Every structure is written in structure tokens, then in C-alpha cells.
Amino acid sequence: MLIDCYECKAQVSDSAASCPHCGAIPLDPARSLPVDVSDLDMKFRTMFWFLIKLSFAAVPAVIVIYTAWTVIGGVLSPLLHM
């Protein structure tokens, strides 16, 4: 069955995951997933080690971004200084 999209008012199938015209997700509460928010009970020592591991995990990403920036800058620099 076709229904009207609440965003763009286009005809959309009622079983579509999103509107093919504007990408809006249907507001059907029967098809939405429940969300449970819970409290994080984390000890300071556990949180400290988590942040240390997170900082070490970010190092390769920084190296990749720096390398890509250097290579792109090296390629574009001669082209822009004609």
C-alpha cells in the first residue's frame, strides 16, 4: 500500500525503510526499535586504562591522516605554484 511521506509528500510504499525521494525514515512506532539507556558504573582504574588504550588506538589514525595530508600537499603544491 502506498502512503504519503511526511517530509516531501511523495507516494512511498508502507514497507519501505526510507523515502526514495528525500531519504526520510518513517515515523511508525510499531517498526522502531526500543532503546534502553543504562547507567555506566565504571571504576576509575578501569576508565583510566580505557582512556590509555583509546589514546594508543588513535596513533595509527593520526599517522595515516598526516601521511595522506603530506602526499596530497606534495602533489598539489607544484601544481598550484605555476
PDB file of N, CA, C and O in Angstrom, chain B, residues numbered from 101:
ATOM      1  N   MET B 101       0.833  -1.164   0.000  1.00  0.00           N
ATOM      2  CA  MET B 101       0.000   0.000   0.000  1.00  0.00           C
ATOM      3  C   MET B 101       0.891   1.245   0.000  1.00  0.00           C
ATOM      4  O   MET B 101       1.932   1.271   0.656  1.00  0.00           O
ATOM      5  N   LEU B 102       0.481   2.253  -0.725  1.00  0.00           N
ATOM      6  CA  LEU B 102       1.249   3.496  -0.800  1.00  0.00           C
ATOM      7  C   LEU B 102       0.742   4.496   0.241  1.00  0.00           C
ATOM      8  O   LEU B 102      -0.460   4.649   0.460  1.00  0.00           O
ATOM      9  N   ILE B 103       1.699   5.164   0.867  1.00  0.00           N
ATOM     10  CA  ILE B 103       1.381   6.205   1.837  1.00  0.00           C
ATOM     11  C   ILE B 103       2.137   7.467   1.450  1.00  0.00           C
ATOM     12  O   ILE B 103       3.060   7.415   0.638  1.00  0.00           O
ATOM     13  N   ASP B 104       1.751   8.598   2.025  1.00  0.00           N
ATOM     14  CA  ASP B 104       2.445   9.861   1.761  1.00  0.00           C
ATOM     15  C   ASP B 104       3.616  10.006   2.722  1.00  0.00           C
ATOM     16  O   ASP B 104       3.476   9.774   3.923  1.00  0.00           O
ATOM     17  N   CYS B 105       4.768  10.391   2.188  1.00  0.00           N
ATOM     18  CA  CYS B 105       5.936  10.688   3.012  1.00  0.00           C
ATOM     19  C   CYS B 105       5.638  11.954   3.824  1.00  0.00           C
ATOM     20  O   CYS B 105       5.106  12.930   3.295  1.00  0.00           O
ATOM     21  N   TYR B 106       5.986  11.923   5.112  1.00  0.00           N
ATOM     22  CA  TYR B 106       5.689  13.078   5.953  1.00  0.00           C
ATOM     23  C   TYR B 106       6.604  14.265   5.647  1.00  0.00           C
ATOM     24  O   TYR B 106       6.280  15.392   6.021  1.00  0.00           O
ATOM     25  N   GLU B 107       7.723  14.045   4.985  1.00  0.00           N
ATOM     26  CA  GLU B 107       8.654  15.125   4.653  1.00  0.00           C
ATOM     27  C   GLU B 107       8.334  15.765   3.306  1.00  0.00           C
ATOM     28  O   GLU B 107       8.094  16.970   3.227  1.00  0.00           O
ATOM     29  N   CYS B 108       8.331  14.951   2.239  1.00  0.00           N
ATOM     30  CA  CYS B 108       8.205  15.502   0.882  1.00  0.00           C
ATOM     31  C   CYS B 108       6.840  15.233   0.256  1.00  0.00           C
ATOM     32  O   CYS B 108       6.569  15.685  -0.856  1.00  0.00           O
ATOM     33  N   LYS B 109       5.979  14.501   0.961  1.00  0.00           N
ATOM     34  CA  LYS B 109       4.620  14.189   0.497  1.00  0.00           C
ATOM     35  C   LYS B 109       4.574  13.326  -0.758  1.00  0.00           C
ATOM     36  O   LYS B 109       3.545  13.286  -1.432  1.00  0.00           O
ATOM     37  N   ALA B 110       5.660  12.634  -1.088  1.00  0.00           N
ATOM     38  CA  ALA B 110       5.692  11.727  -2.240  1.00  0.00           C
ATOM     39  C   ALA B 110       5.036  10.401  -1.847  1.00  0.00           C
ATOM     40  O   ALA B 110       4.943  10.078  -0.663  1.00  0.00           O
ATOM     41  N   GLN B 111       4.588   9.644  -2.834  1.00  0.00           N
ATOM     42  CA  GLN B 111       3.991   8.345  -2.604  1.00  0.00           C
ATOM     43  C   GLN B 111       5.105   7.326  -2.344  1.00  0.00           C
ATOM     44  O   GLN B 111       6.013   7.160  -3.158  1.00  0.00           O
ATOM     45  N   VAL B 112       5.019   6.643  -1.186  1.00  0.00           N
ATOM     46  CA  VAL B 112       6.040   5.688  -0.765  1.00  0.00           C
ATOM     47  C   VAL B 112       5.339   4.423  -0.298  1.00  0.00           C
ATOM     48  O   VAL B 112       4.247   4.480   0.266  1.00  0.00           O
ATOM     49  N   SER B 113       5.972   3.282  -0.537  1.00  0.00           N
ATOM     50  CA  SER B 113       5.428   2.025  -0.040  1.00  0.00           C
ATOM     51  C   SER B 113       5.473   2.027   1.486  1.00  0.00           C
ATOM     52  O   SER B 113       6.414   2.549   2.084  1.00  0.00           O
ATOM     53  N   ASP B 114       4.456   1.443   2.109  1.00  0.00           N
ATOM     54  CA  ASP B 114       4.433   1.404   3.576  1.00  0.00           C
ATOM     55  C   ASP B 114       5.465   0.439   4.144  1.00  0.00           C
ATOM     56  O   ASP B 114       5.736   0.476   5.344  1.00  0.00           O
ATOM     57  N   SER B 115       6.046  -0.423   3.316  1.00  0.00           N
ATOM     58  CA  SER B 115       7.075  -1.348   3.780  1.00  0.00           C
ATOM     59  C   SER B 115       8.493  -0.852   3.474  1.00  0.00           C
ATOM     60  O   SER B 115       9.464  -1.552   3.761  1.00  0.00           O
ATOM     61  N   ALA B 116       8.621   0.349   2.895  1.00  0.00           N
ATOM     62  CA  ALA B 116       9.943   0.901   2.576  1.00  0.00           C
ATOM     63  C   ALA B 116      10.653   1.330   3.853  1.00  0.00           C
ATOM     64  O   ALA B 116      10.025   1.836   4.784  1.00  0.00           O
ATOM     65  N   ALA B 117      11.963   1.124   3.891  1.00  0.00           N
ATOM     66  CA  ALA B 117      12.756   1.518   5.052  1.00  0.00           C
ATOM     67  C   ALA B 117      12.933   3.022   5.123  1.00  0.00           C
ATOM     68  O   ALA B 117      13.057   3.587   6.209  1.00  0.00           O
ATOM     69  N   SER B 118      12.945   3.678   3.958  1.00  0.00           N
ATOM     70  CA  SER B 118      13.051   5.138   3.904  1.00  0.00           C
ATOM     71  C   SER B 118      12.445   5.626   2.593  1.00  0.00           C
ATOM     72  O   SER B 118      12.213   4.845   1.671  1.00  0.00           O
ATOM     73  N   CYS B 119      12.197   6.914   2.529  1.00  0.00           N
ATOM     74  CA  CYS B 119      11.625   7.512   1.322  1.00  0.00           C
ATOM     75  C   CYS B 119      12.691   7.549   0.227  1.00  0.00           C
ATOM     76  O   CYS B 119      13.785   8.057   0.473  1.00  0.00           O
ATOM     77  N   PRO B 120      12.412   7.032  -0.971  1.00  0.00           N
ATOM     78  CA  PRO B 120      13.415   7.063  -2.037  1.00  0.00           C
ATOM     79  C   PRO B 120      13.654   8.471  -2.584  1.00  0.00           C
ATOM     80  O   PRO B 120      14.651   8.702  -3.268  1.00  0.00           O
ATOM     81  N   HIS B 121      12.768   9.401  -2.297  1.00  0.00           N
ATOM     82  CA  HIS B 121      12.910  10.759  -2.818  1.00  0.00           C
ATOM     83  C   HIS B 121      13.745  11.649  -1.897  1.00  0.00           C
ATOM     84  O   HIS B 121      14.663  12.334  -2.347  1.00  0.00           O
ATOM     85  N   CYS B 122      13.412  11.630  -0.589  1.00  0.00           N
ATOM     86  CA  CYS B 122      14.106  12.532   0.344  1.00  0.00           C
ATOM     87  C   CYS B 122      14.912  11.798   1.400  1.00  0.00           C
ATOM     88  O   CYS B 122      15.699  12.425   2.110  1.00  0.00           O
ATOM     89  N   GLY B 123      14.740  10.473   1.526  1.00  0.00           N
ATOM     90  CA  GLY B 123      15.503   9.694   2.491  1.00  0.00           C
ATOM     91  C   GLY B 123      14.938   9.692   3.897  1.00  0.00           C
ATOM     92  O   GLY B 123      15.575   9.172   4.813  1.00  0.00           O
ATOM     93  N   ALA B 124      13.752  10.265   4.092  1.00  0.00           N
ATOM     94  CA  ALA B 124      13.150  10.318   5.426  1.00  0.00           C
ATOM     95  C   ALA B 124      12.777   8.916   5.887  1.00  0.00           C
ATOM     96  O   ALA B 124      12.299   8.098   5.100  1.00  0.00           O
ATOM     97  N   ILE B 125      12.999   8.650   7.160  1.00  0.00           N
ATOM     98  CA  ILE B 125      12.659   7.361   7.754  1.00  0.00           C
ATOM     99  C   ILE B 125      11.237   7.459   8.305  1.00  0.00           C
ATOM    100  O   ILE B 125      10.902   8.449   8.955  1.00  0.00           O
ATOM    101  N   PRO B 126      10.399   6.457   8.058  1.00  0.00           N
ATOM    102  CA  PRO B 126       9.014   6.526   8.525  1.00  0.00           C
ATOM    103  C   PRO B 126       8.928   6.635  10.049  1.00  0.00           C
ATOM    104  O   PRO B 126       9.770   6.104  10.773  1.00  0.00           O
ATOM    105  N   LEU B 127       7.896   7.332  10.518  1.00  0.00           N
ATOM    106  CA  LEU B 127       7.698   7.536  11.942  1.00  0.00           C
ATOM    107  C   LEU B 127       6.758   6.506  12.547  1.00  0.00           C
ATOM    108  O   LEU B 127       5.974   6.839  13.435  1.00  0.00           O
ATOM    109  N   ASP B 128       6.819   5.288  12.093  1.00  0.00           N
ATOM    110  CA  ASP B 128       5.939   4.239  12.573  1.00  0.00           C
ATOM    111  C   ASP B 128       6.499   3.662  13.878  1.00  0.00           C
ATOM    112  O   ASP B 128       7.529   2.988  13.844  1.00  0.00           O
ATOM    113  N   PRO B 129       5.859   3.904  15.020  1.00  0.00           N
ATOM    114  CA  PRO B 129       6.397   3.411  16.279  1.00  0.00           C
ATOM    115  C   PRO B 129       6.382   1.890  16.380  1.00  0.00           C
ATOM    116  O   PRO B 129       7.151   1.323  17.157  1.00  0.00           O
ATOM    117  N   ALA B 130       5.525   1.216  15.614  1.00  0.00           N
ATOM    118  CA  ALA B 130       5.484  -0.242  15.656  1.00  0.00           C
ATOM    119  C   ALA B 130       6.732  -0.847  15.032  1.00  0.00           C
ATOM    120  O   ALA B 130       7.128  -1.953  15.399  1.00  0.00           O
ATOM    121  N   ARG B 131       7.370  -0.131  14.080  1.00  0.00           N
ATOM    122  CA  ARG B 131       8.563  -0.653  13.409  1.00  0.00           C
ATOM    123  C   ARG B 131       9.852  -0.146  14.027  1.00  0.00           C
ATOM    124  O   ARG B 131      10.928  -0.591  13.627  1.00  0.00           O
ATOM    125  N   SER B 132       9.788   0.763  14.984  1.00  0.00           N
ATOM    126  CA  SER B 132      11.008   1.301  15.581  1.00  0.00           C
ATOM    127  C   SER B 132      11.513   0.355  16.670  1.00  0.00           C
ATOM    128  O   SER B 132      10.736  -0.377  17.285  1.00  0.00           O
ATOM    129  N   LEU B 133      12.806   0.382  16.894  1.00  0.00           N
ATOM    130  CA  LEU B 133      13.426  -0.478  17.892  1.00  0.00           C
ATOM    131  C   LEU B 133      13.445   0.218  19.241  1.00  0.00           C
ATOM    132  O   LEU B 133      13.672   1.426  19.309  1.00  0.00           O
ATOM    133  N   PRO B 134      13.210  -0.524  20.318  1.00  0.00           N
ATOM    134  CA  PRO B 134      13.264   0.094  21.634  1.00  0.00           C
ATOM    135  C   PRO B 134      14.705   0.426  22.023  1.00  0.00           C
ATOM    136  O   PRO B 134      15.644  -0.273  21.642  1.00  0.00           O
ATOM    137  N   VAL B 135      14.855   1.491  22.778  1.00  0.00           N
ATOM    138  CA  VAL B 135      16.171   1.915  23.240  1.00  0.00           C
ATOM    139  C   VAL B 135      16.163   1.935  24.757  1.00  0.00           C
ATOM    140  O   VAL B 135      15.320   2.589  25.372  1.00  0.00           O
ATOM    141  N   ASP B 136      17.092   1.225  25.353  1.00  0.00           N
ATOM    142  CA  ASP B 136      17.232   1.216  26.802  1.00  0.00           C
ATOM    143  C   ASP B 136      18.507   1.953  27.165  1.00  0.00           C
ATOM    144  O   ASP B 136      19.588   1.600  26.695  1.00  0.00           O
ATOM    145  N   VAL B 137      18.384   2.971  27.997  1.00  0.00           N
ATOM    146  CA  VAL B 137      19.544   3.723  28.457  1.00  0.00           C
ATOM    147  C   VAL B 137      19.870   3.237  29.857  1.00  0.00           C
ATOM    148  O   VAL B 137      19.018   3.235  30.746  1.00  0.00           O
ATOM    149  N   SER B 138      21.112   2.828  30.037  1.00  0.00           N
ATOM    150  CA  SER B 138      21.517   2.352  31.356  1.00  0.00           C
ATOM    151  C   SER B 138      22.711   3.160  31.847  1.00  0.00           C
ATOM    152  O   SER B 138      23.416   3.798  31.066  1.00  0.00           O
ATOM    153  N   ASP B 139      22.913   3.119  33.122  1.00  0.00           N
ATOM    154  CA  ASP B 139      23.994   3.862  33.745  1.00  0.00           C
ATOM    155  C   ASP B 139      25.290   3.061  33.641  1.00  0.00           C
ATOM    156  O   ASP B 139      25.293   1.843  33.818  1.00  0.00           O
ATOM    157  N   LEU B 140      26.380   3.752  33.353  1.00  0.00           N
ATOM    158  CA  LEU B 140      27.685   3.107  33.333  1.00  0.00           C
ATOM    159  C   LEU B 140      28.296   3.207  34.718  1.00  0.00           C
ATOM    160  O   LEU B 140      28.520   4.303  35.233  1.00  0.00           O
ATOM    161  N   ASP B 141      28.557   2.076  35.305  1.00  0.00           N
ATOM    162  CA  ASP B 141      29.197   2.055  36.614  1.00  0.00           C
ATOM    163  C   ASP B 141      30.618   1.556  36.405  1.00  0.00           C
ATOM    164  O   ASP B 141      30.887   0.358  36.502  1.00  0.00           O
ATOM    165  N   MET B 142      31.528   2.485  36.115  1.00  0.00           N
ATOM    166  CA  MET B 142      32.903   2.129  35.782  1.00  0.00           C
ATOM    167  C   MET B 142      33.830   2.677  36.851  1.00  0.00           C
ATOM    168  O   MET B 142      33.742   3.847  37.222  1.00  0.00           O
ATOM    169  N   LYS B 143      34.709   1.836  37.339  1.00  0.00           N
ATOM    170  CA  LYS B 143      35.672   2.274  38.343  1.00  0.00           C
ATOM    171  C   LYS B 143      36.697   3.191  37.697  1.00  0.00           C
ATOM    172  O   LYS B 143      36.913   3.144  36.487  1.00  0.00           O
ATOM    173  N   PHE B 144      37.326   4.024  38.517  1.00  0.00           N
ATOM    174  CA  PHE B 144      38.305   4.980  37.998  1.00  0.00           C
ATOM    175  C   PHE B 144      39.457   4.268  37.310  1.00  0.00           C
ATOM    176  O   PHE B 144      39.891   4.694  36.240  1.00  0.00           O
ATOM    177  N   ARG B 145      39.958   3.202  37.897  1.00  0.00           N
ATOM    178  CA  ARG B 145      41.091   2.471  37.315  1.00  0.00           C
ATOM    179  C   ARG B 145      40.723   1.900  35.950  1.00  0.00           C
ATOM    180  O   ARG B 145      41.529   1.947  35.020  1.00  0.00           O
ATOM    181  N   THR B 146      39.514   1.363  35.824  1.00  0.00           N
ATOM    182  CA  THR B 146      39.059   0.814  34.551  1.00  0.00           C
ATOM    183  C   THR B 146      38.923   1.912  33.506  1.00  0.00           C
ATOM    184  O   THR B 146      39.305   1.728  32.351  1.00  0.00           O
ATOM    185  N   MET B 147      38.373   3.066  33.918  1.00  0.00           N
ATOM    186  CA  MET B 147      38.225   4.180  32.999  1.00  0.00           C
ATOM    187  C   MET B 147      39.589   4.732  32.577  1.00  0.00           C
ATOM    188  O   MET B 147      39.786   5.089  31.415  1.00  0.00           O
ATOM    189  N   PHE B 148      40.519   4.798  33.516  1.00  0.00           N
ATOM    190  CA  PHE B 148      41.864   5.278  33.212  1.00  0.00           C
ATOM    191  C   PHE B 148      42.524   4.407  32.147  1.00  0.00           C
ATOM    192  O   PHE B 148      43.074   4.932  31.179  1.00  0.00           O
ATOM    193  N   TRP B 149      42.479   3.072  32.311  1.00  0.00           N
ATOM    194  CA  TRP B 149      43.097   2.176  31.334  1.00  0.00           C
ATOM    195  C   TRP B 149      42.359   2.202  29.998  1.00  0.00           C
ATOM    196  O   TRP B 149      42.976   2.055  28.943  1.00  0.00           O
ATOM    197  N   PHE B 150      41.051   2.388  30.043  1.00  0.00           N
ATOM    198  CA  PHE B 150      40.294   2.525  28.808  1.00  0.00           C
ATOM    199  C   PHE B 150      40.770   3.742  28.020  1.00  0.00           C
ATOM    200  O   PHE B 150      40.951   3.657  26.805  1.00  0.00           O
ATOM    201  N   LEU B 151      40.975   4.869  28.693  1.00  0.00           N
ATOM    202  CA  LEU B 151      41.440   6.082  28.008  1.00  0.00           C
ATOM    203  C   LEU B 151      42.871   5.931  27.499  1.00  0.00           C
ATOM    204  O   LEU B 151      43.201   6.462  26.439  1.00  0.00           O
ATOM    205  N   ILE B 152      43.725   5.218  28.233  1.00  0.00           N
ATOM    206  CA  ILE B 152      45.095   4.951  27.758  1.00  0.00           C
ATOM    207  C   ILE B 152      45.044   4.119  26.479  1.00  0.00           C
ATOM    208  O   ILE B 152      45.732   4.434  25.509  1.00  0.00           O
ATOM    209  N   LYS B 153      44.239   3.067  26.471  1.00  0.00           N
ATOM    210  CA  LYS B 153      44.109   2.223  25.276  1.00  0.00           C
ATOM    211  C   LYS B 153      43.534   3.020  24.107  1.00  0.00           C
ATOM    212  O   LYS B 153      43.961   2.854  22.965  1.00  0.00           O
ATOM    213  N   LEU B 154      42.564   3.887  24.400  1.00  0.00           N
ATOM    214  CA  LEU B 154      41.970   4.709  23.356  1.00  0.00           C
ATOM    215  C   LEU B 154      43.001   5.644  22.732  1.00  0.00           C
ATOM    216  O   LEU B 154      43.006   5.833  21.515  1.00  0.00           O
ATOM    217  N   SER B 155      43.869   6.228  23.546  1.00  0.00           N
ATOM    218  CA  SER B 155      44.885   7.141  23.015  1.00  0.00           C
ATOM    219  C   SER B 155      45.892   6.387  22.149  1.00  0.00           C
ATOM    220  O   SER B 155      46.335   6.908  21.126  1.00  0.00           O
ATOM    221  N   PHE B 156      46.257   5.175  22.542  1.00  0.00           N
ATOM    222  CA  PHE B 156      47.165   4.397  21.705  1.00  0.00           C
ATOM    223  C   PHE B 156      46.501   3.940  20.413  1.00  0.00           C
ATOM    224  O   PHE B 156      47.166   3.828  19.383  1.00  0.00           O
ATOM    225  N   ALA B 157      45.210   3.678  20.456  1.00  0.00           N
ATOM    226  CA  ALA B 157      44.489   3.269  19.250  1.00  0.00           C
ATOM    227  C   ALA B 157      44.361   4.420  18.264  1.00  0.00           C
ATOM    228  O   ALA B 157      44.202   4.182  17.067  1.00  0.00           O
ATOM    229  N   ALA B 158      44.426   5.664  18.736  1.00  0.00           N
ATOM    230  CA  ALA B 158      44.293   6.822  17.852  1.00  0.00           C
ATOM    231  C   ALA B 158      45.586   7.129  17.115  1.00  0.00           C
ATOM    232  O   ALA B 158      45.558   7.845  16.114  1.00  0.00           O
ATOM    233  N   VAL B 159      46.722   6.610  17.577  1.00  0.00           N
ATOM    234  CA  VAL B 159      48.016   6.918  16.957  1.00  0.00           C
ATOM    235  C   VAL B 159      48.070   6.488  15.494  1.00  0.00           C
ATOM    236  O   VAL B 159      48.488   7.299  14.667  1.00  0.00           O
ATOM    237  N   PRO B 160      47.675   5.264  15.113  1.00  0.00           N
ATOM    238  CA  PRO B 160      47.716   4.907  13.689  1.00  0.00           C
ATOM    239  C   PRO B 160      46.839   5.802  12.818  1.00  0.00           C
ATOM    240  O   PRO B 160      47.199   6.102  11.680  1.00  0.00           O
ATOM    241  N   ALA B 161      45.697   6.228  13.339  1.00  0.00           N
ATOM    242  CA  ALA B 161      44.822   7.109  12.560  1.00  0.00           C
ATOM    243  C   ALA B 161      45.506   8.453  12.315  1.00  0.00           C
ATOM    244  O   ALA B 161      45.403   9.010  11.222  1.00  0.00           O
ATOM    245  N   VAL B 162      46.191   8.966  13.310  1.00  0.00           N
ATOM    246  CA  VAL B 162      46.910  10.235  13.146  1.00  0.00           C
ATOM    247  C   VAL B 162      48.031  10.079  12.125  1.00  0.00           C
ATOM    248  O   VAL B 162      48.257  10.978  11.315  1.00  0.00           O
ATOM    249  N   ILE B 163      48.731   8.955  12.153  1.00  0.00           N
ATOM    250  CA  ILE B 163      49.821   8.709  11.198  1.00  0.00           C
ATOM    251  C   ILE B 163      49.265   8.633   9.778  1.00  0.00           C
ATOM    252  O   ILE B 163      49.853   9.201   8.857  1.00  0.00           O
ATOM    253  N   VAL B 164      48.143   7.941   9.589  1.00  0.00           N
ATOM    254  CA  VAL B 164      47.539   7.826   8.256  1.00  0.00           C
ATOM    255  C   VAL B 164      47.096   9.197   7.757  1.00  0.00           C
ATOM    256  O   VAL B 164      47.344   9.540   6.601  1.00  0.00           O
ATOM    257  N   ILE B 165      46.447   9.981   8.606  1.00  0.00           N
ATOM    258  CA  ILE B 165      45.981  11.309   8.196  1.00  0.00           C
ATOM    259  C   ILE B 165      47.161  12.213   7.869  1.00  0.00           C
ATOM    260  O   ILE B 165      47.118  12.942   6.878  1.00  0.00           O
ATOM    261  N   TYR B 166      48.213  12.181   8.682  1.00  0.00           N
ATOM    262  CA  TYR B 166      49.397  13.009   8.421  1.00  0.00           C
ATOM    263  C   TYR B 166      50.061  12.612   7.099  1.00  0.00           C
ATOM    264  O   TYR B 166      50.461  13.475   6.317  1.00  0.00           O
ATOM    265  N   THR B 167      50.176  11.302   6.856  1.00  0.00           N
ATOM    266  CA  THR B 167      50.790  10.822   5.611  1.00  0.00           C
ATOM    267  C   THR B 167      49.960  11.247   4.400  1.00  0.00           C
ATOM    268  O   THR B 167      50.506  11.719   3.403  1.00  0.00           O
ATOM    269  N   ALA B 168      48.650  11.079   4.488  1.00  0.00           N
ATOM    270  CA  ALA B 168      47.781  11.477   3.372  1.00  0.00           C
ATOM    271  C   ALA B 168      47.874  12.980   3.136  1.00  0.00           C
ATOM    272  O   ALA B 168      47.929  13.415   1.986  1.00  0.00           O
ATOM    273  N   TRP B 169      47.893  13.776   4.189  1.00  0.00           N
ATOM    274  CA  TRP B 169      47.991  15.234   4.062  1.00  0.00           C
ATOM    275  C   TRP B 169      49.330  15.625   3.415  1.00  0.00           C
ATOM    276  O   TRP B 169      49.373  16.527   2.578  1.00  0.00           O
ATOM    277  N   THR B 170      50.411  14.955   3.797  1.00  0.00           N
ATOM    278  CA  THR B 170      51.724  15.244   3.232  1.00  0.00           C
ATOM    279  C   THR B 170      51.778  14.880   1.745  1.00  0.00           C
ATOM    280  O   THR B 170      52.297  15.646   0.933  1.00  0.00           O
ATOM    281  N   VAL B 171      51.242  13.714   1.396  1.00  0.00           N
ATOM    282  CA  VAL B 171      51.260  13.280  -0.005  1.00  0.00           C
ATOM    283  C   VAL B 171      50.396  14.204  -0.858  1.00  0.00           C
ATOM    284  O   VAL B 171      50.822  14.626  -1.933  1.00  0.00           O
ATOM    285  N   ILE B 172      49.200  14.519  -0.396  1.00  0.00           N
ATOM    286  CA  ILE B 172      48.318  15.405  -1.162  1.00  0.00           C
ATOM    287  C   ILE B 172      48.942  16.786  -1.284  1.00  0.00           C
ATOM    288  O   ILE B 172      48.885  17.399  -2.350  1.00  0.00           O
ATOM    289  N   GLY B 173      49.537  17.282  -0.205  1.00  0.00           N
ATOM    290  CA  GLY B 173      50.210  18.582  -0.257  1.00  0.00           C
ATOM    291  C   GLY B 173      51.396  18.565  -1.197  1.00  0.00           C
ATOM    292  O   GLY B 173      51.638  19.546  -1.900  1.00  0.00           O
ATOM    293  N   GLY B 174      52.146  17.464  -1.223  1.00  0.00           N
ATOM    294  CA  GLY B 174      53.292  17.353  -2.120  1.00  0.00           C
ATOM    295  C   GLY B 174      52.888  17.291  -3.580  1.00  0.00           C
ATOM    296  O   GLY B 174      53.614  17.773  -4.449  1.00  0.00           O
ATOM    297  N   VAL B 175      51.733  16.700  -3.858  1.00  0.00           N
ATOM    298  CA  VAL B 175      51.260  16.613  -5.235  1.00  0.00           C
ATOM    299  C   VAL B 175      50.659  17.940  -5.681  1.00  0.00           C
ATOM    300  O   VAL B 175      50.899  18.384  -6.804  1.00  0.00           O
ATOM    301  N   LEU B 176      49.884  18.572  -4.816  1.00  0.00           N
ATOM    302  CA  LEU B 176      49.193  19.799  -5.208  1.00  0.00           C
ATOM    303  C   LEU B 176      50.090  21.041  -5.155  1.00  0.00           C
ATOM    304  O   LEU B 176      49.840  22.010  -5.872  1.00  0.00           O
ATOM    305  N   SER B 177      51.102  21.021  -4.337  1.00  0.00           N
ATOM    306  CA  SER B 177      51.952  22.209  -4.185  1.00  0.00           C
ATOM    307  C   SER B 177      52.606  22.640  -5.494  1.00  0.00           C
ATOM    308  O   SER B 177      52.543  23.827  -5.816  1.00  0.00           O
ATOM    309  N   PRO B 178      53.223  21.760  -6.261  1.00  0.00           N
ATOM    310  CA  PRO B 178      53.795  22.208  -7.548  1.00  0.00           C
ATOM    311  C   PRO B 178      52.733  22.650  -8.563  1.00  0.00           C
ATOM    312  O   PRO B 178      52.989  23.512  -9.404  1.00  0.00           O
ATOM    313  N   LEU B 179      51.547  22.052  -8.475  1.00  0.00           N
ATOM    314  CA  LEU B 179      50.502  22.412  -9.413  1.00  0.00           C
ATOM    315  C   LEU B 179      49.928  23.801  -9.131  1.00  0.00           C
ATOM    316  O   LEU B 179      49.492  24.491 -10.053  1.00  0.00           O
ATOM    317  N   LEU B 180      49.928  24.205  -7.880  1.00  0.00           N
ATOM    318  CA  LEU B 180      49.348  25.498  -7.516  1.00  0.00           C
ATOM    319  C   LEU B 180      50.332  26.646  -7.605  1.00  0.00           C
ATOM    320  O   LEU B 180      49.917  27.805  -7.578  1.00  0.00           O
ATOM    321  N   HIS B 181      51.646  26.361  -7.711  1.00  0.00           N
ATOM    322  CA  HIS B 181      52.659  27.418  -7.782  1.00  0.00           C
ATOM    323  C   HIS B 181      53.211  27.570  -9.185  1.00  0.00           C
ATOM    324  O   HIS B 181      54.426  27.638  -9.373  1.00  0.00           O
ATOM    325  N   MET B 182      52.345  27.624 -10.152  1.00  0.00           N
ATOM    326  CA  MET B 182      52.800  27.768 -11.549  1.00  0.00           C
ATOM    327  C   MET B 182      53.184  29.181 -11.840  1.00  0.00           C
ATOM    328  O   MET B 182      53.590  29.492 -12.960  1.00  0.00           O
TER     329      MET B 182
END
